[in-house]
């Protein structure tokens, strides 16, 4: 029996079922803002036993959804800006429960800078008991060594129980402590909201397509498995546009392109190549708070002339890169794919899994070669955890920036691995 992949665009209220070849075998067009992901799934007329994957673009959370009080624990960094520094007053008031900084943390090379103050962590946990719905933990240089974060999280779980989720800063690839910490706090504040809506969709998937796995599209157009998406609501910000860019290229039948999305008076230009969107240097914000999730490199344009200039920049010197147009404008030589209103749903159904690493590596006896190999392996491991088939992963070149302000050889390395989602075992 041919296996089908379902993509749901809950923002534009569209759903598709694709055969393994990428051909659309069923679709439905609902009413945006009215038809839920579960209703869209139910309206898609396909054989219940034929679907092995459902991938959803969910509406973005808004600051009002982050209403659960959160305990915030900083490990080390007593001389840095305090937790929640720079947060808008309204967001801070809505989210902040007990906030504490305890002794501990690590150096840039992963060595312990001070022992973790477990007694202080236990005291913080007792302050949180009965007052918070979730907890966020972030440690200095937690990416290089997450041991203190994990030990604190284990102690918090013992005291607070399984119904109070703990989010760790080391689960986000961002160099800055504040970006990692902000991400953990917001993921904790959104935990209840994310769990409720993903559980609802998961129940509908299991009722209608009991053999299917559920994934959620993240902000770069790749996927997170169901449980990971509940843990990382901020990672899914921007998913609708990212899925549209990838889906437009799939509908056009080209492997890479500049995609022009024209809606009303606004036009956005982006590039997709090799299943990835190039990243900008900027971080995404949520409610005025900078988080450890990078934005894709997009350009907003207005008049026809500025659109042409944006397309030229988005080609990055590759003049042969085709242009795919979705929306109302007309552009010379652009490909206008069929069923363009289904682009985001198609992008979801065909989305791949990816993993990235962006951190400082201490270059010991093995030098850059060993550090680059470790970065690639960490990226591959993250991609596999996200659902990728380890046999078909593709890797981007490792990007390197030497660190001249530390006393030993070190470099900031960035690497990404991406590949198709692992197919379920045949029954």
N, C-alpha and C positions, 0 to 999 in steps of 0.2 A: 504494500500500500504506500502511495506517495505521501511523504510527510510534509506538513504545512507549517509555516511560520506566520504568526499573527502580529501585526503592528497596530498599536492604538495611539492615536494622537488625541488626547483628551482636551487639548487646548482648542483645536479647530473642530473637534467632534468628528473625526474621521477614523476609519479602521480598514485594514486590508488583510487578506490572507495570501501569502505568496507560496508558490511551489518552490522546490529546491533549485529550479532554474532561474528563479527571480520573477517568473510570470505571475501577474495578479490573477488569482482565480476567484476571488470574491472581494467585495468592498461594500462599505456602507457610509453614508453621509448623514450625520445627525445635526442637531442644533447646538452651536457653541453656547456654553453656559447653562445648558439644560440637560443634555445627555451625558450621564456619568460614564466613566470607563467601563463599569459593569454593564450598563445598558448597551453601550457600543459593542461590547463583546457578545452580548446576547443577540444583537441584531445581525451579526455576521453569520450568514448561512453556510456553514461548513460541517463536514462530518466530525462529530465530537471526538472520535478516536484518531483522527488524522493529524491533529495539531500537537506538535512536540515542544513549541516555544511560543510564549506570549511576551512581547516587549512593549512597554508603555511609556509614552511621554505624558507626565502628569503636570497639572497646573502648578506654577511656582508657589511656594509658600510666601506669605506676606508677613511683615513684622507683627501684625496682630495675632498670627498663629503661634508665635513664640511666647506664649503667655505662662508657661509653667515655671515656677520658681526653681532656680538652679543653685546648688552649692558650687563654689569655685575655689579650687585648691591649686595654688602655685607652689612648685617645689624648687627652691633656690631662687636666685635673682632678686634678693631683697633690695638691692640698690637700683634695680630697673624700675620702669614705670609700673605702678601697681596694676593688678587685674582690673579690667573694665575701664582703664584709662582712655579718655577720648570718646567714650560711648555717649550717644545722645541721652539726655536725662530721662526721657520717656522710656527708652529701651532698657536702660539700666534699672530703673524703678520697677519695670514689669518683670525682669528676669532675675535680678540679683537676690539670692538667699544669703546664707553665711559665706563670707569671703575670707580666705586665710592664705598666708605665705609661710611655709615651713622650711626648715633647714634640709638641705640635700642638693641634688642636681649633679651634673657632670661637666667635664671640660670639653673643648672642641674635639678632642681625640677620643672621647668616650670614657676617659678615666674619671673615677668618682672625685668630685670636688669637695664633698662633705657627706658624712653618713646621713641616710634618711632618718629624720626624726619621727619614728613610728608613734611615739607617745603623742606628739602634736597632731599627727594624722588621725589617731584614734579620738582625740579630743574634738577635732573638726567633725568627724563622723557623728559623734554624739550631738553636736550642735545641729547637724543636718537632720537627724532623726525626727520624723514627724512634721518637718517644715518644708522639705523640698520634694520635687517629683523626679529629679535627676541630678547628677553631679558631673562636673567637668574637672579634669586633672591635666595639668601641663607642667612639665619640668624643663629646666634649663638644659639645652642640648639633648633633649629627649629623642631626637631623631638618631643621633649618634649612639645613644645608649638608653633604651626605654625601660631599663630595669626598675628605676625608682617609681616611674609612673605605674608600671604594672603591679609592683608591690603595694603601692598606695591604693590602687583600684581594687586589688584583692581584699585588703583590709576594709575598705569602704563597703564592698559587697557583703562581707561577713557581718558588718554591723547593721547595714541598712536593708539587707535582704534582696532577693531577686527581682522585686517589683520596682526598684529604683535603679534605672540604668546609669552606667558610668561611661563617659566618653573621654578618650585620651587624646592629648595634642599630638602624640607621636603617630596617630593614625592618619595624619594629614602631611603631605610632602610640601613643607614650606620652611624656608631657612629661618625666618623670624619667629621668635618666641611669641610675640603678641598676635601674629597672624594664626599660628597654631592654636594658641589659647582661645582666641575669639571664635575660631571654627569649632573647637570642642564645646565651648559654652553654648553657641547657637544650635549645634547639633543636639546637645542635651535639652535645650529649651524647646526644640521642635520634635523631640523624641516621641512624645505622646501623640502629637498630630500626625507624624509620619507613620507611626505604627498603625493608627486607626484606619487611615485611608489605604495603606498597602495591604493590611489584613482584609479589608473589604474586597479589594480587587483579587487578592489571593484566594479568598473563599469562592468568588465567582469563577475563577479559572479552574479550581479543583472540581467544582460542581459541573461545569460544562465540558472541560477538557482534562480529565483526571490524569492523563499521562504528560501533561505539559508542564514545563518549568516557567516561572515568572521572573522577568528581568525588568529593570527600570532604566531609562536613558538618563545619562548624566550630562553635565554641561558641555562636554566636548564631543557629544554624539556617540560615545561608547556606552557600555552598559555596566550596571551593578546588579548582582543577584538580589533576590527579594529581601533576604535578611540584612545584607549589607546596605541596601537602600534605606531601610528603616534606621540604620545607625548613622547615616551620612546624608541627611536631608539637604544640606547646603551644597553637596556635590552635584545635585540635580538642577541647580539654578542655571537658566539659559538653555535647558534641554530642547525646547521646542524649536528654536532657531538652528541649533546644531543638527538636530535630526532632519530638519528641512534641507539644510545645505547638503548633507550626505545623501538624502533621498532624491534630491533633484539630479544629482550626478548619476545615481543608479537608474532613474527613469530615462535619462538622456543616453544611457548606454556607453558612457565614457569612464575611464578609470580615475581621472582627475580633471578638475576644471575650476575656473572662477565662476562663482554663482552670484547672480544679481537677483535679489529679492526686492520687488517693487510693490509696495502696498500704499495706496493713497498718495500722500505727498512725501512719503519717506522711502528711501531706497538704501538697502544695506548690501555691501559687497564683501564677499569672503572667498576663501580658497579652501578646497579640500583635495588632499593628495595622499594616496596610500592609506585611506581610511582614517586620517587624522586632520584636524584643523590646526594650522600654525598658531602658536601662542604669542600673545603680546607680552610686554614686560609688566603690564598692569595687573593688579589683583582685583577680583570681584568684590563688590560691596553688597551688604544686606542691611537695609535700614540705616544706612550711613556708617556701617561698621565694616572695616576691611577684614576679609577672611583669607585663608591660605589656599584659595582656588584661583588659578590664573584665568584671565579672560582670553578667548580666541581673538585672533587679529582680524578685526572687522573694520570697515570704513562706512560711515553714513554719508550719503551723497544726496544732492537735490536736483539741480538742473542737468540736462543731458550732457553738457560739457564736463561737469564735475564727475558724472558717472563714468564717462570715458577715461578720465584721469585716474579714478579709483580702480578701474579695471586694469589699466596699465601698471599701476603700482602692485596690484594683487597678483600679477603674473610673475613678479620677482625675476624679470629678465627673460622668462620663457615665453617668447612671442607666439609660440605654437599652442600654448595652453588654451583649450576652447572655452567659450563663455556660454553658460547655461542661464537662461532667463526664466524666472518664476514671477508672475504678476502682470502688471498692467502696461509697463513700458514697452517700447519697441527699440531694439538695438540692432544695428547692422551685424550680420553674420552670427548672431547669437542662436543657440539651440533652444527651442521652446519645447520642453518635453510634454508628452501626453499626460493627462490626468495630474496636472501639476498641483492641484489642490490636495492630492493625496501624498505629496512629497514627504511630509514629516512622518506620516504613518509608514511609508515605505522605508524611510531612513531608520525608523525604529525596528521594523521587521528584519532588516538586513544589518543591523548594528553589530559591531564586533566588541570584543573585550580588550582592555588595555591596562597597562600598569606603567607608572612613571616613578623615577627617583630624581630628587633634586636636593643634594646635601653636600656638605664639606667632607672630604675624605683625607685622612691623614696618610701621607704617602711614606710607608715604612720601607723595608729593605727591597720589596718588589717594585717600588716606584709607581709611575703612572700606569704601567701596564696592568699591575695587579689591582689598582684602584678602579680602572676602567672595567676590568672583568667583573669586579664585585658590583659596580653600578649596573652593568648589564644584567647580572644575575638577579639583583634585587628587583629590577624592572620586570624581568621575566616572571619571577615569583609572584609579584603583584598582579600581573596580567592573568596568571593561572588562577589566583584566588578570585579574580573577577569573573572567571568562567571560561577563559581562553583555552583552546586546545594546545598543549605544549609542543605538539609535533608540527604546528603550522605557524608559529610565531614569527613575526617580522620585527626587526630592531631598527631604530633610528641611530644615526651616528652619535657617539657620545660627545657632548659639548663640554668644553673645559674652560674654567676661568681660574687662573693661579691666585692664591691667597698670599699676598705679600706682607700682611700685617700680623702674621702669627710666627712664632719662633722656630717652627719646624716645617719642612716641606709639606704643603697641603694644597688642595685644589677643590673648587666647587665643580662637581660633575652633574650633568643632567642627561638622562637616558630614558627612552620609552620603548616598550614592546607592545605589539598589538597583533591580534589574530582572530580568526573565526571562533565562535563559541563552540565548546566541546559538544559534539553530538551525543545524545543519550544512547546507552547500549541498546542494541536490538533485542526485542522481547524473545 
